[in-house]
């Protein structure tokens, strides 16, 4: 490999590192699962969280079947988003807590139908330097059937 080729390779590698680690280029994180012809996807708009800055979280479900799907769960909400401190297993927020009038124990999807729920979460100073799990929950018959999740580290850009 010539010196100029090596220099180009090193510069390209540095560019990749700078882009991947720079918040300006952060496109977020996604994880997907499936259950009985339902695609369940959790999305977070950034791969990290900062104290005092809003994080947008979206749970999307898509009916991939050619027929309607109905899911019921007597003791749990069919769909929920949970933000949990993994260090002490404390639930920091959930979609059902932020939207108690919209949380339901029965949902029906038409063929090809997509349903989306979203929440914003703003980490507090006491959550600095914690790892949180953001989980999209699909429950049926009072059991969790699918739970795609992502891990996010909380930092404080202005430590006290």
MILO-677461 format. One record per residue (C-alpha): x, y, z; residue in three letters. Coordinates in steps of 0.05 Angstrom, whole numbers, padded with zeros to 5 digits, always signed. Layout:
REC | X | Y | Z | Ala
...
% end
This chain:
REC | +00000 | +00000 | +00000 | Unk
REC | +00029 | +00067 | -00020 | Unk
REC | +00037 | +00125 | +00029 | Unk
REC | -00018 | +00165 | -00003 | Unk
REC | -00066 | +00105 | -00001 | Unk
REC | -00050 | +00095 | +00073 | Unk
REC | -00062 | +00169 | +00086 | Unk
REC | -00130 | +00165 | +00051 | Unk
REC | -00149 | +00103 | +00091 | Unk
REC | -00129 | +00136 | +00157 | Unk
REC | -00167 | +00199 | +00140 | Unk
REC | -00228 | +00158 | +00120 | Unk
REC | -00224 | +00120 | +00186 | Unk
REC | -00219 | +00185 | +00225 | Unk
REC | -00279 | +00213 | +00188 | Unk
REC | -00320 | +00152 | +00206 | Unk
REC | -00301 | +00158 | +00280 | Unk
REC | -00316 | +00233 | +00282 | Unk
REC | -00383 | +00224 | +00247 | Unk
REC | -00403 | +00164 | +00289 | Unk
REC | -00385 | +00198 | +00355 | Unk
REC | -00410 | +00267 | +00339 | Unk
REC | -00480 | +00285 | +00365 | Unk
REC | -00492 | +00326 | +00303 | Unk
REC | -00494 | +00262 | +00262 | Unk
REC | -00531 | +00219 | +00313 | Unk
REC | -00591 | +00188 | +00278 | Unk
REC | -00616 | +00151 | +00339 | Unk
REC | -00627 | +00077 | +00354 | Unk
REC | -00679 | +00026 | +00334 | Unk
REC | -00696 | -00045 | +00353 | Unk
REC | -00749 | -00089 | +00322 | Unk
REC | -00785 | -00152 | +00342 | Unk
REC | -00846 | -00191 | +00317 | Unk
REC | -00905 | -00229 | +00346 | Unk
REC | -00961 | -00264 | +00308 | Unk
REC | -00954 | -00222 | +00244 | Unk
REC | -00944 | -00157 | +00283 | Unk
REC | -00878 | -00120 | +00273 | Unk
REC | -00860 | -00083 | +00337 | Unk
REC | -00808 | -00028 | +00332 | Unk
REC | -00779 | +00018 | +00386 | Unk
REC | -00743 | +00081 | +00362 | Unk
REC | -00705 | +00134 | +00400 | Unk
REC | -00682 | +00198 | +00365 | Unk
REC | -00612 | +00196 | +00396 | Unk
REC | -00564 | +00142 | +00419 | Unk
REC | -00550 | +00180 | +00483 | Unk
REC | -00589 | +00225 | +00531 | Unk
REC | -00569 | +00289 | +00564 | Unk
REC | -00596 | +00315 | +00630 | Unk
REC | -00648 | +00369 | +00615 | Unk
REC | -00655 | +00353 | +00541 | Unk
REC | -00716 | +00318 | +00512 | Unk
REC | -00710 | +00249 | +00482 | Unk
REC | -00765 | +00228 | +00433 | Unk
REC | -00787 | +00156 | +00437 | Unk
REC | -00833 | +00121 | +00388 | Unk
REC | -00865 | +00052 | +00389 | Unk
REC | -00893 | +00029 | +00322 | Unk
REC | -00933 | -00034 | +00308 | Unk
REC | -00950 | -00058 | +00238 | Unk
REC | -00999 | -00114 | +00219 | Unk
REC | -00963 | -00155 | +00166 | Unk
REC | -01022 | -00203 | +00159 | Unk
REC | -01076 | -00203 | +00107 | Unk
REC | -01129 | -00205 | +00161 | Unk
REC | -01146 | -00164 | +00222 | Unk
REC | -01108 | -00177 | +00287 | Unk
REC | -01140 | -00166 | +00355 | Unk
REC | -01099 | -00169 | +00419 | Unk
REC | -01128 | -00166 | +00488 | Unk
REC | -01094 | -00166 | +00556 | Unk
REC | -01136 | -00164 | +00619 | Unk
REC | -01083 | -00143 | +00670 | Unk
REC | -01033 | -00105 | +00627 | Unk
REC | -01040 | -00052 | +00573 | Unk
REC | -01032 | -00082 | +00503 | Unk
REC | -00979 | -00031 | +00484 | Unk
REC | -00934 | +00011 | +00528 | Unk
REC | -00867 | +00046 | +00527 | Unk
REC | -00826 | +00041 | +00591 | Unk
REC | -00763 | +00080 | +00609 | Unk
REC | -00727 | +00043 | +00665 | Unk
REC | -00664 | +00058 | +00705 | Unk
REC | -00627 | -00008 | +00698 | Unk
REC | -00584 | +00004 | +00760 | Unk
REC | -00641 | +00005 | +00810 | Unk
REC | -00696 | -00024 | +00766 | Unk
REC | -00738 | +00039 | +00776 | Unk
REC | -00789 | +00058 | +00723 | Unk
REC | -00775 | +00131 | +00706 | Unk
REC | -00834 | +00142 | +00660 | Unk
REC | -00882 | +00104 | +00615 | Unk
REC | -00929 | +00119 | +00558 | Unk
REC | -00988 | +00093 | +00599 | Unk
REC | -00970 | +00139 | +00658 | Unk
REC | -00966 | +00199 | +00611 | Unk
REC | -01030 | +00179 | +00573 | Unk
REC | -01076 | +00143 | +00623 | Unk
REC | -01138 | +00160 | +00582 | Unk
REC | -01109 | +00128 | +00519 | Unk
REC | -01079 | +00064 | +00549 | Unk
REC | -01122 | +00004 | +00531 | Unk
REC | -01129 | -00070 | +00544 | Unk
REC | -01154 | -00085 | +00473 | Unk
REC | -01128 | -00063 | +00405 | Unk
REC | -01148 | -00083 | +00334 | Unk
REC | -01104 | -00075 | +00273 | Unk
REC | -01133 | -00078 | +00202 | Unk
REC | -01090 | -00113 | +00149 | Unk
REC | -01029 | -00070 | +00136 | Unk
REC | -01048 | -00020 | +00190 | Unk
REC | -00994 | +00017 | +00229 | Unk
REC | -01004 | +00044 | +00300 | Unk
REC | -00955 | +00091 | +00332 | Unk
REC | -00947 | +00119 | +00402 | Unk
REC | -00896 | +00170 | +00424 | Unk
REC | -00870 | +00201 | +00488 | Unk
REC | -00817 | +00252 | +00506 | Unk
REC | -00772 | +00239 | +00565 | Unk
REC | -00726 | +00291 | +00597 | Unk
REC | -00672 | +00261 | +00642 | Unk
REC | -00665 | +00295 | +00710 | Unk
REC | -00599 | +00312 | +00744 | Unk
REC | -00605 | +00252 | +00792 | Unk
REC | -00607 | +00206 | +00730 | Unk
REC | -00538 | +00229 | +00707 | Unk
REC | -00488 | +00174 | +00690 | Unk
REC | -00542 | +00120 | +00690 | Unk
REC | -00558 | +00069 | +00637 | Unk
REC | -00632 | +00067 | +00621 | Unk
REC | -00671 | +00015 | +00583 | Unk
REC | -00725 | +00039 | +00535 | Unk
REC | -00773 | -00017 | +00521 | Unk
REC | -00833 | -00024 | +00475 | Unk
REC | -00881 | -00073 | +00506 | Unk
REC | -00933 | -00115 | +00470 | Unk
REC | -00976 | -00156 | +00518 | Unk
REC | -01029 | -00208 | +00505 | Unk
REC | -01069 | -00249 | +00556 | Unk
REC | -01033 | -00211 | +00612 | Unk
REC | -00964 | -00234 | +00589 | Unk
REC | -00909 | -00195 | +00554 | Unk
REC | -00904 | -00225 | +00484 | Unk
REC | -00853 | -00178 | +00452 | Unk
REC | -00807 | -00126 | +00483 | Unk
REC | -00756 | -00095 | +00436 | Unk
REC | -00710 | -00049 | +00475 | Unk
REC | -00651 | -00002 | +00469 | Unk
REC | -00601 | +00021 | +00520 | Unk
REC | -00584 | +00094 | +00529 | Unk
REC | -00531 | +00126 | +00573 | Unk
REC | -00550 | +00191 | +00609 | Unk
REC | -00497 | +00246 | +00614 | Unk
REC | -00498 | +00316 | +00642 | Unk
REC | -00467 | +00367 | +00595 | Unk
REC | -00463 | +00416 | +00654 | Unk
REC | -00443 | +00377 | +00716 | Unk
REC | -00453 | +00414 | +00781 | Unk
% end
